[in-house]
Amino acid sequence: MPIFSATLGSFTSISFLSPSQSQPDPSSSSFTFPKFPHKLTVKPPLQWHHHHHSTKIFVSGETQIDRNPDTGLLQRPSPPPDPEDAARQARRSSDWKAANAYKESGLIYNCRVEGFNSGGLLLRFYSILGFLPYPELSPMHASKEPEKTIQEIAQGLYGSIISVKVLLADEDKRKLIFSEKKAAWSKFSKQVKIGDIFEARVGSVEDYGAFVHLRFPDGLYHLTGLIHVSEVSWDIVRDVRDFLKEGDEVRVKVIGVDSEKSRITLSIKQLEEDPLLETLDKVIPQDGLDDLDSLSGSNSSGIEPLPGLEIILEELLREEGIFDARISRQGFEKRVVSQDLQLWLSNAPPTNQRFTLLARAGRQVQEIHLTTSLDQEGIKKALQRVLERVP
């Protein structure tokens, strides 16, 4: 018979039972603590039942403590499941399914802002708390109060309702991510068409272009588009920041709308007059009259060809159907389109076997007269062959 020793507070007796015994035998190992001279506080009887596989302790016939047969440790059995907790878990699981349904359908949900941190807003989606990163906020907020920091804007949004779309719903990782920009695209992109002109505000400037916020008829800036560096100006743009800075008010033309990628492409320079038209109509008048402010005389003998132009003229004379090629006059443009030599074909068809080319580099432009039997398309092909031969 094993001997057990335990200190379990004050009690009246301890009994050891073997499996074959149903009642304690006074003649066996039963004993009673001797009386002490001071007063004892006696708790309800405690019985320790020892079996071959486990040991159970019953306190007042209600509380049971099991002894693990492997570790020898006393442990309380797991409490029965809480019905309210089970209901909460079922509701949360159902809400995660709803979040995934919103993500797949692309539907808009109106969330309450319940907090914010350094990275974004905390939004309530039924029983789940989700996250909206600051870059996914609509440009409307920053454009409305440009003097405020993003944290100040977030603080002002606390308690408000904003329309969002679900970007990510992962129940296993407990990640629920929202976007207000996506919701704004669904609401307002149909109002944007290629060729439309908008008033806009520059939001940020990058090496490759500038992001600007489009102002809609309600006076708010709902969508953002990109002005690529090539669409900033007809001038040479070495650094976009030389032309645009954050907060600038600009007029832009819509030149592209990509619904699948939610992108709008914009241009500033296409609202300005093409320098080529300035050259044809103003810098070098096509009526044959010299503009004394911008043109040299019609005597080509004193005009030095632009770098690289002389060899191109020589090669043109080797083309069949071209009999003469010479510089007739030159002028200076108001802006720099390219520092490299460029050749432009006149829109006017050849007249009396005469055709006009324009050579441009920097601000300088030179008019070239060709004597040829070729039509406009033939001249274009001949010029392409020449440019392939010239290094």
Salt bridges, closest charged atoms under 4 A:
ASP66 OD1 - LYS56 NZ 3.67
ASP85 OD1 - ARG88 NH2 3.47
ASP95 OD2 - ARG91 NE 3.95
GLU104 OE2 - LYS103 NZ 3.65
GLU114 OE1 - ARG124 NH2 3.23
GLU145 OE2 - LYS148 NZ 3.09
GLU180 OE1 - HIS141 NE2 2.88
GLU199 OE2 - ARG251 NE 3.38
ASP207 OD1 - ARG241 NH1 2.94
ASP218 OD2 - HIS222 NE2 2.70
ASP239 OD1 - ARG241 NH1 3.30
ASP248 OD1 - LYS245 NZ 3.17
GLU249 OE2 - ARG201 NE 2.73
GLU272 OE1 - ARG335 NH1 3.41
GLU273 OE1 - LYS282 NZ 3.12
GLU278 OE2 - ARG335 NH2 3.62
ASP290 OD1 - ARG329 NH1 3.25
GLU315 OE2 - ARG318 NH1 3.01
GLU315 OE1 - ARG389 NE 2.94
GLU319 OE1 - ARG385 NH2 2.76
GLU319 OE2 - ARG389 NH1 2.91
ASP324 OD2 - ARG326 NE 2.89
GLU333 OE1 - ARG360 NH2 2.62
GLU367 OE1 - ARG329 NE 2.75
GLU367 OE1 - HIS369 NE2 3.61
